[in-house]
């Protein structure tokens, strides 16, 4: 599932391309929405809230989309070929100058704009929201510490605590805090808990306006992350082997959630690692893609 900065960037690019423009084509190919034709509507704005996107129209309706694991919006100039299978297209929003094509958008809904809270009202503060301030940071800290028996890695992924962190930033935040992803929230020091919130905001903001995602400050190939997708390779700090293990985050996609960590730099509880500290039987695991979607 994409990180919040990926969705933020998609929203800003869609807003730049569509806001204030009348749609010459507005197809929704989702089974529930196929009867709707948005041609003639004017796009007022496109906004992101965590991992949710809302395209707002001048008739008081919004198109809600969520990328889930493999969804994306692509932007094209009229007449240019589209990169994607026709059967994966779920939405086409075209103006005279740009064409936005939504691929594999499994979650798509057309609803009154004043009812957007149906999808995001339960979420924690948006780490990339315009209204981020000290009060928002304090609220995230309160929500993070509300369940002291919860594992930190699981809490960071919970969008009800703060929306925007995905598996990449979960791994990197835990590494920067020098704690295991399985550390209980209640076992964090006050400084570590505050730093968890600070790093969540800082890392997302650092990458919000570019397609590359770096947590090390290095944009070079293979040097962008501390531990994420580095299972079986040397830790950048101590050269121990970066380990990989499953961490159940309590969602339906839990089987796809893994934690990358350095057993030396990140002391604390962790699953027993079979046949070698790298986990997965000492074999280098199949890598999950960190590449961001096209817009």
C-alpha positions in Angstrom: 0.0 0.0 0.0 1.5 3.4 -0.9 2.7 5.9 1.7 0.9 9.1 2.4 3.4 11.2 0.5 2.7 9.2 -2.6 -1.0 10.0 -2.4 -0.2 13.6 -1.4 1.9 14.0 -4.6 -0.8 12.4 -6.7 -3.4 14.8 -5.4 -1.3 17.8 -6.0 -0.5 16.8 -9.6 -4.1 16.0 -10.3 -5.2 19.3 -8.8 -2.6 21.2 -10.9 -3.9 19.5 -14.0 -7.7 19.5 -13.4 -8.7 22.2 -10.9 -10.8 25.0 -12.5 -11.3 23.0 -15.7 -14.5 21.6 -17.3 -14.5 17.9 -18.0 -14.9 16.9 -21.7 -15.0 13.3 -20.6 -15.9 11.8 -17.3 -16.3 8.0 -17.3 -16.5 5.9 -14.2 -16.0 2.2 -15.0 -16.6 0.9 -11.5 -19.6 -1.5 -11.4 -21.5 0.7 -8.9 -20.8 3.9 -10.8 -21.0 3.0 -14.5 -24.3 4.9 -14.9 -22.7 8.3 -14.0 -21.3 10.6 -16.6 -19.2 13.5 -15.3 -18.7 15.3 -18.6 -19.6 18.9 -18.3 -18.7 19.1 -14.6 -16.0 21.5 -13.5 -13.3 20.2 -11.1 -13.1 22.5 -8.1 -10.1 20.8 -6.5 -8.4 17.6 -5.7 -7.3 17.0 -2.1 -5.6 14.2 -0.2 -6.4 13.1 3.3 -3.9 10.6 4.4 -4.2 7.8 1.8 -7.5 9.0 0.5 -8.1 11.3 -2.5 -11.2 13.4 -3.1 -11.9 15.0 -6.5 -14.5 17.7 -5.9 -16.9 19.0 -8.5 -19.0 22.1 -8.9 -22.3 20.2 -8.4 -21.4 19.5 -4.7 -20.2 15.9 -5.3 -16.8 14.3 -4.7 -15.2 11.3 -6.3 -13.4 9.3 -3.6 -10.5 7.0 -4.6 -8.1 4.9 -2.6 -5.0 3.2 -4.1 -5.1 0.1 -1.9 -2.2 -2.1 -3.0 -2.0 -1.5 -6.7 -4.1 1.5 -7.7 -2.8 4.7 -9.4 -3.7 7.8 -11.3 -1.8 8.5 -14.5 -1.8 11.9 -16.3 -1.4 12.3 -20.0 -1.6 14.9 -22.8 -4.6 14.3 -25.1 -3.7 11.9 -27.9 -0.7 10.3 -26.1 -0.8 6.5 -25.5 -1.8 5.3 -22.1 0.5 2.9 -20.2 -1.8 0.3 -18.7 -4.3 -2.4 -19.6 -7.8 -1.2 -20.7 -9.5 -3.7 -18.4 -7.7 -2.1 -15.4 -9.2 1.4 -16.1 -11.8 2.5 -13.5 -12.0 6.3 -14.2 -11.3 8.7 -17.0 -11.4 12.5 -16.3 -10.4 14.5 -19.3 -10.2 18.2 -20.0 -9.0 19.9 -23.2 -5.4 19.9 -22.0 -5.0 16.8 -19.7 -6.3 13.3 -19.3 -6.4 11.6 -15.8 -6.8 7.9 -16.0 -7.4 5.8 -12.8 -6.1 2.3 -13.0 -7.1 -0.5 -10.5 -9.0 1.8 -8.2 -10.9 -0.9 -6.4 -12.3 1.7 -3.9 -14.2 4.3 -5.9 -17.2 6.2 -4.6 -19.3 9.2 -5.8 -20.8 11.1 -2.8 -21.9 14.5 -1.6 -18.8 16.6 -0.7 -20.2 17.4 2.7 -20.3 13.7 3.5 -16.5 13.0 2.9 -16.2 12.4 6.6 -17.8 9.0 6.0 -14.4 7.9 4.7 -12.0 10.0 6.7 -13.8 11.2 9.8 -12.4 8.3 11.9 -8.8 9.0 11.0 -6.1 10.6 13.1 -4.5 13.9 12.1 -3.1 14.0 8.5 0.7 14.1 8.8 0.8 16.2 5.6 -2.3 18.2 6.3 -2.4 22.0 5.8 -3.6 22.3 9.4 -0.7 20.5 11.0 0.4 22.3 14.2 1.5 21.6 17.8 -2.0 20.6 18.7 -2.1 18.1 15.9 1.2 16.6 17.0 0.0 16.4 20.6 -3.2 14.6 19.4 -1.1 12.0 17.5 1.1 11.5 20.6 -2.1 11.0 22.7 -3.5 8.5 20.3 -0.1 6.7 19.9 0.1 6.2 23.7 -3.5 5.3 24.2 -2.8 1.6 24.1 0.5 1.0 25.9 0.4 -2.8 25.2 0.4 -2.3 21.4 3.5 -2.9 19.3 5.1 0.3 17.9 5.2 -1.0 14.4 1.5 -1.8 14.5 0.6 1.5 16.0 2.5 3.5 13.4 0.5 1.8 10.6 -2.8 2.5 12.3 -4.3 5.4 10.3 -6.6 6.2 13.3 -3.5 7.3 15.1 -2.1 9.4 12.3 -2.7 9.0 8.6 0.1 8.7 6.2 2.6 6.2 7.4 3.0 2.9 5.5 5.3 -0.1 5.8 8.3 1.8 4.4 8.2 4.6 6.9 7.3 2.2 9.7 10.5 0.4 9.2 12.6 3.5 8.9 11.1 5.3 11.9 11.8 2.3 14.2 15.4 2.2 12.9 15.9 5.9 13.5 14.4 5.5 17.0 16.8 2.5 17.6 14.0 0.3 18.8 12.5 -3.0 17.6 9.2 -2.7 15.7 7.8 -5.1 18.3 8.6 -2.8 21.2 5.5 -2.0 23.2 4.4 1.6 23.0 4.3 1.7 26.8 8.0 0.8 27.0 9.0 3.8 25.0 10.6 6.7 26.8 8.8 10.1 26.6 11.4 11.3 24.2 11.1 8.2 21.9 7.3 8.6 21.8 7.7 12.3 20.8 10.4 11.4 18.3 8.1 8.8 16.7 5.6 11.5 15.9 8.3 13.9 14.8 9.9 11.5 12.4 6.6 10.4 11.0 5.9 14.0 9.9 9.5 14.8 9.0 10.0 11.8 6.7 6.7 12.2 4.8 7.3 16.0 4.4 10.8 15.4 3.2 9.5 13.3 0.2 6.1 14.9 -0.4 7.0 16.9 -3.5 9.2 14.4 -5.3 8.7 10.9 -6.7 11.8 9.5 -4.9 11.5 8.4 -1.3 14.7 8.7 0.7 15.0 8.5 4.5 18.9 8.6 4.5 19.3 11.8 2.6 20.8 9.9 -0.3 18.9 9.6 -3.5 21.3 7.2 -5.1 20.1 3.8 -6.3 20.2 1.3 -3.3 21.1 4.0 -0.8 17.7 5.6 -0.1 16.7 3.6 2.9 18.3 2.4 6.2 16.6 -1.0 6.5 13.5 -1.1 4.3 13.9 -3.7 1.6 17.4 -4.5 2.8 16.7 -7.9 4.2 19.8 -10.1 4.2 22.1 -7.1 3.5 24.5 -5.3 5.9 23.1 -2.7 8.2 24.4 0.8 7.3 25.4 1.5 10.9 26.8 -1.7 12.3 27.1 -4.1 9.3 25.0 -6.8 11.0 22.5 -8.5 8.7 19.2 -6.7 8.3 16.5 -9.1 9.3 12.9 -9.5 8.0 9.9 -11.0 9.9 6.2 -10.8 9.7 4.4 -8.3 11.9 0.6 -8.7 12.1 -0.9 -5.2 12.1 -4.4 -6.5 12.6 -5.7 -5.8 9.1 -6.9 -8.0 6.4 -3.6 -7.4 4.6 -1.5 -8.5 7.6 0.0 -11.4 5.6 1.7 -8.9 3.4 3.2 -6.8 6.3 6.8 -7.4 7.1 9.2 -5.6 9.4 12.7 -4.9 8.4 15.1 -4.2 11.3 18.7 -4.5 12.5 18.9 -6.9 15.5 21.9 -5.0 16.8 20.9 -1.4 16.3 17.3 -2.0 17.3 17.3 -3.9 20.6 14.1 -5.2 22.0 11.6 -8.0 21.4 11.4 -9.6 18.0 10.4 -13.0 16.6 12.9 -15.8 16.7 14.9 -15.7 13.4 15.3 -19.1 11.8 18.8 -20.2 10.5 20.5 -16.9 10.4 19.8 -13.5 11.7 18.5 -12.3 8.4 15.3 -14.3 8.8 13.4 -16.2 6.1 15.7 -19.2 6.6 18.9 -17.1 6.0 17.8 -16.5 2.4 17.4 -13.0 1.1 13.6 -12.5 0.9 11.7 -11.5 -2.3 11.8 -7.7 -2.3 8.6 -5.6 -2.1 8.6 -2.7 -4.5 9.0 0.8 -3.0 8.5 2.4 -6.4 5.8 5.0 -6.6 2.9 5.0 -8.9 2.9 7.2 -12.1 0.6 10.2 -12.3 
